[in-house]
């Protein structure tokens, strides 16, 4: 045979020759004496090498079994002796002595672990028996810790000390740590002595303690005070874990505390008089922060806070957006309140709810809910912005202005019907641009850029178009004035400083082009301008909109001269008085051809307002056909420049309706386009799928009503874009 | 630059009484030999425990200067020291069994392996008688049996 294949000769030493009995007795005697010395704390006389060798000799002499068994025996005897001694100790010294004896026992058996190393490595391991030290721990567990006079007494005293500490008494934490550590050290993988003999009981006592304490405390304190106390208690328990308990107890202990202190009382804490709702109402952000921190620790805690918060925001929002809150047709307060509520939510989110994304979403949803409750809110937002922009955000720093704009746009983002906002914004912007008054172009452009950010490029294209028109108009008018002075047309006409704005149809909210008789002079100017403009821009068509024009005239009333600022319509009416003293409404109407409603308002502004240029024959606000107007010769004003306003004042009912109609018309077109686009791509589609697809496409602009989409489908069927299937009426087919 | 192997650096320390921190009395005659606790502890669990286990340190401090090892052959102990410092060992038929004994006792698995390799390579008809004798002395039943088999052939 070949010697190459001999197995690792480690095995060569085994099995060795059995030792003879006298030799064994001699060696065991040495071991027994040495262990005795160790147990007597006389180890200093011992030689490590000698005991190690003795143990080694016994093991390689095949006497591992004997050594192991006898060691169990003497360790057991020693442990029993200790137990007898400890159990007789009075309560006063019990824990201290037990701890001292335990520390001693541990050290002794660590020493034994060292000298019986060879036994552990080459006997116990091979036979799958516990190492010597574990054996010692087992003996201590069984003989000492389970001794009837020790077991219950130890547990009771430990739990008693913890109870004392919970009642603010000072206890010996080092002793606690050592004794509780003992439970851990005598545990092993198979037997979790710590958990079964200590932890389970400790957790039960803790739960009972907090059960009693929390009930007592919650009935006599406010929510805020209660939560502070609970928070403190939780901190204390964490410290307790750090100081003298097993780390693994931490989560269980905190859960028990949280369950008793928070989960048990969750309903009360949410709804009690000083509870969550009240904290939100009173903006108690610090209390609320604590509330949130604690409640997120318990199951379903965050959800219950969200519920309260969302209910509050919705209820508050509902009352804020009510029409009744509008006083004197001024929706500024309503919008301020909406912004205020939104702000309040933001602050709570930041200060109390740690900017939690989940809560942020819930708050946003609640805002979307209440903001869209009032159909007219988009319009109010525009009117609010109109006021602010007209005054150029008076009294606000650049930063504040910016912030104010951002806040409004946060609301705009929540609108379901952004198209309404867009229309009204365009409407108000047009008015601002055409009012002839100075506006802050910088602020207007800033606002539009912010709207663009929030709603997209397309959303603001018309608004930007308006600005472009204004710029081009300035250039055009400069060119026109130049043309007037060089062409010689001026010689035949009285000098009028004409200013014309050329507005691109499509960019501007369409107003019905109304005819009016301008009188000879103005008419000539208009004709010259038309001629001039069309010569430069071939193929275009100009439609005059006198109804939104303004004029400044010099007038002598009595002995004084004034500059009167008025609308074009007012001017046309007033010019008639140059040749006549008295004119009836009917006559003015015929001579100017101004629509009756507009003329009425123009005359009202001149005869009923603060500045009475004209006198009306009848009393009251109404104007009848036969009312006679005369120049008010007694007109006096401290100012030389007098503004007769009111024509371009707030949104009038007909204007508003017109805007509304325009929005509806736009929506019909958009829906038609969406339906046709979808059907063209899909060819055949079920009714419900078509509705869903169309709604999805339009959602960024507005939320179309299903009934409206249905109507448009019918309309498109009539117009031969679609047809129904003969046998399946809810299925549509695209007709190319 | 010339690279000096670490075993060359440590070699002068082997059994050098000048800066040693432990003295051994080895074999029946108690021959004095010297070592360094730290270096010994690196390759032996037993030395590590004996010199550095916190449990025995107070006890050991009292007679740490001298450790009696009457059951190990001085030549074998020299080999143990050599291996502890250099991870290399020079074995021969005369001491291999004694080294094996010491390596087992001191819990030095690597040294045991080297002895094993030596034995499986060098057991031959030439030395089997000698090893047979040694094996008898050390109660090595398996080695004895193997040597005997060889002898019979």
Boltz contact constraints between the chains, C-beta under 6 A:
constraints:
  - contact:
      token1: [A, 3]
      token2: [B, 120]
      max_distance: 6.0
  - contact:
      token1: [A, 3]
      token2: [B, 123]
      max_distance: 6.0
  - contact:
      token1: [A, 6]
      token2: [B, 120]
      max_distance: 6.0
  - contact:
      token1: [A, 8]
      token2: [B, 116]
      max_distance: 6.0
  - contact:
      token1: [A, 9]
      token2: [B, 116]
      max_distance: 6.0
  - contact:
      token1: [A, 9]
      token2: [B, 119]
      max_distance: 6.0
  - contact:
      token1: [A, 10]
      token2: [B, 112]
      max_distance: 6.0
  - contact:
      token1: [A, 12]
      token2: [B, 140]
      max_distance: 6.0
  - contact:
      token1: [A, 12]
      token2: [B, 142]
      max_distance: 6.0
  - contact:
      token1: [A, 12]
      token2: [B, 143]
      max_distance: 6.0
  - contact:
      token1: [A, 13]
      token2: [B, 104]
      max_distance: 6.0
  - contact:
      token1: [A, 16]
      token2: [B, 139]
      max_distance: 6.0
  - contact:
      token1: [A, 17]
      token2: [B, 139]
      max_distance: 6.0
  - contact:
      token1: [A, 43]
      token2: [B, 59]
      max_distance: 6.0
  - contact:
      token1: [A, 44]
      token2: [B, 59]
      max_distance: 6.0
  - contact:
      token1: [A, 48]
      token2: [B, 50]
      max_distance: 6.0
  - contact:
      token1: [A, 48]
      token2: [B, 56]
      max_distance: 6.0
  - contact:
      token1: [A, 49]
      token2: [B, 67]
      max_distance: 6.0
  - contact:
      token1: [A, 56]
      token2: [B, 105]
      max_distance: 6.0
  - contact:
      token1: [A, 110]
      token2: [B, 55]
      max_distance: 6.0
  - contact:
      token1: [A, 111]
      token2: [B, 55]
      max_distance: 6.0
  - contact:
      token1: [A, 114]
      token2: [B, 49]
      max_distance: 6.0
  - contact:
      token1: [A, 114]
      token2: [B, 53]
      max_distance: 6.0
  - contact:
      token1: [A, 114]
      token2: [B, 55]
      max_distance: 6.0
  - contact:
      token1: [A, 114]
      token2: [B, 56]
      max_distance: 6.0
  - contact:
      token1: [A, 117]
      token2: [B, 49]
      max_distance: 6.0
